[in-house]
């Protein structure tokens, strides 16, 4: 299972929401489940961030 908090801790160099989306797409190839347990702290995080992250994973 991929936890969003774990992904962000493992990739401290992520600076934008779009970089996070790309990192999720890469990890989705190795994981079966995705759990959103924190809100991304980026200034460019959109209002529909949860939907966007789920879409990136699937």
N, C-alpha and C positions, 0 to 999 in steps of 0.2 A: 504494500500500500504506500502510495506517495502522499505525504503530508505537505501542504504548502509551506508551513513553518520550517520543516526540515529542508526543503528545497532552497528556501531563501537563506538559511544558515549555511548550507553547503556552497552557496554561490554569493558571497558577500560583495562581489564585483557588479552585481546587477544594479543598474541605476535608473531604469525606466520600466514602466509597465509593459511596454512592447518587448523588452529584453526578457522579462519574466514569462511572457506568453511563449516566446521562442524556446526558452528553457523547459517549459512544461511540455511543449510538442516533442522535444527530444526525449525527455524522460517517459513520455506516454508510451513509447515503443517497448519499454521494459517493464512497465507496471500495469496491473490490471485494474486497480482502484485508485481514486483520487479523493482526498479529504481536504476541504477548505477549513482550516482551523484558525486563521488569522486574516486580517485585512492588509493588503499590500500597502506599505508606507510611502509609495511614490507620489510625487506631486501630480503626475499625469494619469493617476488611476481614475478611470471613468465611473460614472454612477452604476453602470451595469457590469461591474467588474466580475461578479460571481458568474454570471452567464458567459462572459468572455473566456474566463479561465476554464469553465466546464467544457465549452466548445473547443478550446485548444487541446484539452486532454482527449476528447473523443474523436 
